[in-house]
Structures are given as structure tokens and as C-alpha cells.
Amino acid sequence: MLCSNMFKWGQGMASFDPLLADDYIDGIRVSTLFLGMDNSDSDGPPLLFETIIAGGFLDQFRMRCTTYEEAEVMHRIVLSMVKREQENSVQAMQIAGNLIDMIRHKGD
């Protein structure tokens, strides 16, 4: 809903919790918020919701969307990205460990 009075908008936002979803995966935070104003850079649809990652390899990655329903889906997608990135990190560490063992035992 459009609001032409910034004072009324500010009062409304002050009493409103903008957090839609907030999850932690091994110390990495994924949060989705209602921004309260259009954050688009173009003439496209208004971008009113944002999901952001805090921590890990994807730190500060963010996505924005228009509707509450899109924000719910976006949050789940970003959670999946974080989980996948962590799985890849664990797998990469295992491969690195195996390579180190191979190098150490090469002369045996």
C-alpha cells in the first residue's frame, strides 16, 4: 500500500517487525526481511523483500523480490544455497586431506 506521508510511514514501520524468517546453519545466518520501501533500481516491479546471508563463503549475498510468497520461496532457496556451499566445503576439505595423505605417502 502506498503511503504519501513519511511521518505516518515511519510510525507504522516503528511498530512493525520486518523479519519474516531467520535461520542459522553452522554459524551462518540467513534472514529475510520486509524492507518497507521499494529498493529496485529500475522501472520493474517494486522490490520489497530481501534475503541476505551473513557469514561463510556467501557472506553478504542478497536477493530481493516483490511479494511475501516470493520471499518465502526465496528464503528456502537461499537456505539451500548455504547448505550446498557447506557440503561442497566439507567435500573439498576431504579431497584436500586425501591429496595431502597421497603426497606424504608417495615415497613409501
BELZI-V388659 format. One record per residue. N is the residue number from 0. RES is the residue in three letters. SS is DSSP state (hx for helix, st for strand, lp for the rest). PSI is psi in radians with two decimals (* if undefined). OMEGA is omega in degrees with one decimal (* if undefined). Layout:
BEGIN
n/res/ss/psi/omega
N/RES/SS/PSI/OMEGA
N/RES/SS/PSI/OMEGA
END
This chain:
BEGIN
n/res/ss/psi/omega
0/MET/lp/2.35/178.7
1/LEU/lp/2.55/177.7
2/CYS/lp/2.08/-177.5
3/SER/lp/-0.15/-178.3
4/ASN/lp/1.90/-176.9
5/MET/hx/-0.55/178.5
6/PHE/hx/-0.81/178.2
7/LYS/hx/-0.69/178.1
8/TRP/hx/-0.80/179.6
9/GLY/hx/-0.72/177.6
10/GLN/hx/-0.75/179.4
11/GLY/hx/-0.74/-179.7
12/MET/hx/-0.55/-178.8
13/ALA/hx/-0.53/-178.2
14/SER/lp/0.23/-173.7
15/PHE/lp/2.32/175.9
16/ASP/lp/1.94/-175.3
17/PRO/lp/-0.15/-175.4
18/LEU/st/2.08/178.2
19/LEU/st/-0.73/-177.9
20/ALA/st/2.54/-177.5
21/ASP/st/1.98/-177.4
22/ASP/st/2.62/175.6
23/TYR/st/2.31/176.2
24/ILE/st/1.85/179.7
25/ASP/lp/0.83/176.4
26/GLY/lp/-0.04/176.8
27/ILE/st/2.24/-176.3
28/ARG/st/2.34/172.4
29/VAL/st/2.06/-179.0
30/SER/st/2.53/178.4
31/THR/st/2.27/-174.1
32/LEU/st/2.67/166.0
33/PHE/st/2.13/-174.1
34/LEU/lp/-0.43/177.5
35/GLY/lp/-0.18/177.2
36/MET/lp/2.82/-179.1
37/ASP/lp/2.19/178.7
38/ASN/lp/0.48/179.7
39/SER/lp/2.72/178.6
40/ASP/lp/0.17/-174.0
41/SER/lp/-3.00/178.4
42/ASP/lp/0.14/-178.9
43/GLY/lp/-2.92/179.9
44/PRO/lp/2.69/-180.0
45/PRO/lp/2.43/176.5
46/LEU/lp/1.82/-170.1
47/LEU/lp/-0.25/-177.2
48/PHE/st/2.59/-179.8
49/GLU/st/2.38/170.8
50/THR/st/2.31/-177.2
51/ILE/st/2.56/176.9
52/ILE/st/2.32/175.4
53/ALA/st/1.95/179.9
54/GLY/lp/2.88/177.5
55/GLY/lp/-3.02/-177.5
56/PHE/lp/-0.55/-177.1
57/LEU/lp/0.34/-177.9
58/ASP/lp/2.29/178.7
59/GLN/lp/0.09/172.5
60/PHE/lp/2.39/179.5
61/ARG/st/2.64/175.4
62/MET/st/2.56/178.7
63/ARG/st/2.65/179.4
64/CYS/st/-3.12/-170.9
65/THR/lp/-0.77/-170.8
66/THR/lp/2.83/177.2
67/TYR/hx/-0.76/-179.4
68/GLU/hx/-0.75/176.7
69/GLU/hx/-0.67/-179.6
70/ALA/hx/-0.68/177.7
71/GLU/hx/-0.79/179.7
72/VAL/hx/-0.75/-179.8
73/MET/hx/-0.72/179.5
74/HIS/hx/-0.79/179.6
75/ARG/hx/-0.67/178.7
76/ILE/hx/-0.79/-178.8
77/VAL/hx/-0.65/173.8
78/LEU/hx/-0.74/178.5
79/SER/hx/-0.67/177.5
80/MET/hx/-0.77/-179.1
81/VAL/hx/-0.79/179.2
82/LYS/hx/-0.74/-179.4
83/ARG/hx/-0.73/179.2
84/GLU/hx/-0.69/179.1
85/GLN/hx/-0.71/177.2
86/GLU/hx/-0.74/179.0
87/ASN/hx/-0.66/179.2
88/SER/hx/-0.77/178.7
89/VAL/hx/-0.78/179.6
90/GLN/hx/-0.73/179.0
91/ALA/hx/-0.69/178.2
92/MET/hx/-0.68/178.0
93/GLN/hx/-0.75/178.5
94/ILE/hx/-0.77/179.2
95/ALA/hx/-0.76/178.0
96/GLY/hx/-0.75/177.9
97/ASN/hx/-0.72/178.7
98/LEU/hx/-0.72/178.1
99/ILE/hx/-0.77/177.7
100/ASP/hx/-0.73/179.5
101/MET/hx/-0.74/-179.6
102/ILE/hx/-0.75/-179.3
103/ARG/hx/-0.63/-175.0
104/HIS/lp/0.20/-177.2
105/LYS/lp/-0.68/-177.8
106/GLY/lp/-0.09/-177.4
107/ASP/lp/*/*
END
